[in-house]
């Protein structure tokens, strides 16, 4: 039945009402609603339907719909009709069928979608009419696209052995649409289709089936969608190779001493990338078989040779005994000089001095008090309740030997061999199994009541043993060790960070009658408003305990600490393992990082690497990097800088700029490199650095000029202007030359102290008693800026001794005795002979 044009609006209203009655069920597929009795072939069908789309940032999206035959066409979004003025409609006629066609377009803005955000998803649908009825298109969903910044899980650094499997997890940031994940190895894309040894799981983890040396690299997880591209923190993967022995060589011929030997090398394979050295010896010797030995010595010529060798050995032995006797006779007539009074002329003026020798009028003589019976220490290192305590027997060791100039030191034959022997003895006890196995990070010595000092050179770590700290009649063998953070598990919680090296002194359990002073560097910027500082000590059972909260010390505590800008001095009467830990109270809490730039001394290829180290501003950390770079053949190319790294959770970024493109090419594919915040803040990772690889355009290029920037996001930063010749410029090499600190690592007796023993005793005797005019130890503490510790000093039997001990720990070996003398002289003591040495006292 034909519908006249005048009745078309009424007809359209009836059809629209019928469509609205059935619109309660929202369907995503195309739905047709024919008019009863009409030709179904004339129902609208869609040539173009709206599709799902994402809004990126604030850009509106366009929805398009086209139907034929169609007399009307409109959009409906989330159940409401879109206003007619928001439609852009085009009418056309199909050339083949002559049927009318209509196309409609609308824009959807971010604000429209956000109005229903969180309630339901935003959707739009197209509705077309014809004389035969209506047809609804599929629903198109409009979503706001985003990609959050933080990864839900980032890959972590790993050290794995050769052929071991590697799994690097990665959970990308939340996003719409979901992020796609790819992996970078040293900024190169990891393509599993090209390397069957790697694959990426459905959970986006990177799996290396069998680790190869070539897999040692920095790995980065990259997440991206239509909005953004995010990079995870890089995870350093080190594939190491443990050393293995080569087969033994054949036994050598039998020698004159009836022994023969064989050897092997740690080269099958050799250790690489920090792998363990081979265990055992590389040389094996044993006695020859009896038949072979008799056969080789059966000739009369060999017998004569052996007789001659024995005769020579006997003669040498007799000569040695004669020399020893002569030496001992001469030593009996010599006095033992214990104090060099020449150092007193600058501050303490001696009078009425009786010279000990005619040829050396500047020496005072005093005989050490060794009249008491020397004994050995035998005590429990780790007393336990479940059984008898293991005993640790220390031998008498070396007695003090007087040397010229009044200095006492230890007998040392081979420091390396004795240190290894000392550690091997200690390692039988559980507590000492983590002691360093080298002598460079260890000092040891034998001490009695005269006291002394242990130092680990170039680390800022020392242990001062004051006079009378060890009971008279006792002799202790004491050690001082520096540990690598990865060798000692120090648990840190929350915002805590390691600020100092981890140091052991022992053996624990020895009886001390005076506090010793342990000195070590720290990298914190002390501020009561920003930091809560704790001294931690490891118990015999292995757990770490807070033994001191700095700023809340009580005089009765077993521990006390003098905190200065770059060092701390710990008073303790119990030896053990210590570390200074800080807990940030605000984002203003900062650690001092030392930035060092190294490059090869000799460049034999086109590539040139600049290594930027970010390490704690402590002497021990500097020493480790300098020794590492010496092994790598590196040199310092810029003066070190200090960067204050704050507890702001922001990473450290490094970049290189202004590289002359005509001479050099940078291989860095991104604008900057990044060290994650936690890698720096926890303080337990060594050798943190980034490498910038440059490539020379020509082998003749030797001049390099560029800039390296290091900065914390929203924090402190430093810039290095590099301009030097890579083949001959060494002007910065001497800046990090490691110098000896005060001579021997172990000093015993008066040689360990700047203040002469007799002068020290007179100061203590005069300043310990209270004085009504204030000329006592309290005034001395004020003059030395130590008045904040008066309650601690007052709790000790001799407050003056505590002050002088702290002065010794802070100023050895370069302390100025004149300044101390001026501070003491300014106290106004009436006794004119207070700081002089009389004949009777000599």
Secondary structure, 3 states (H helix, E strand, C coil): CCCCHHHHHHHHHHHHHHHHHCCCCCCCCCEEEECCCCCHHHCCEEEECCCCEEECCCCCEEEEEEEECCCEEEEEECCEECCHHHCEEEEEECCCCCCEEEEEEEEECHHHHHHCCCCCCEEEEEEEEECCEEEECCCEEEEECEECCCCCECCCCEEEECCCCEEECCECCCEECCCEEEEEECCEECCCCCCCCEEECCCCCEEECCCCHHHCEEEEEEEECCCCEEECCCEEEEEEECCCCCCCCCCCCCCCCCEEEEECCCCCCCCECCCCCCCCCCEEEEECCHHHHHHHCCCHHHHHHHHHHHHHHHHHHHHHHHHHHHHHHHHHCCCCEEEEHHHHHHCCCCCCCCCCECCECCEEECCCCCCCCCEECEEECCCCCCCCCCEEECCCCCCCEECHHHCEECCCCCHHHHHHHHHHHHCCCHHHCCCCCCCCCEEEEEECCCCEEEEECCCCEEEEECCCCCCCCEEEEEEEEEECHHHCCCCCCCCEEECECEEEEECCCCCCCCCEEEEEEECECCCCCCEEEEEEEECCCCCEEEEEECCCCCCCCCEEEEECCCEEEEEECCCCEEEEEEEECCCCCEEEEEEEEEEECCCCCCEEEEEEEEEECCHHHHHHHHHHHHHHCEEECCCCEEEEEECCCCCEEEEEECCCCCCEEECCCCCCEEECHHHHHCCCCCCCEEEEEEEECCCCCCEEEEEEEEEECCCCEEEEEEEEECCCCCCCHHHHCCCCCCCCCEEEHHHHCCCCHHHHHHHHHHHCCCCCCCCCHHHHHHHCCCHHHHHHHHCCCCHHHHHHHHHHHHHCCCCCHHHHHHHHHCCCCCCCCCCCCCCCCC
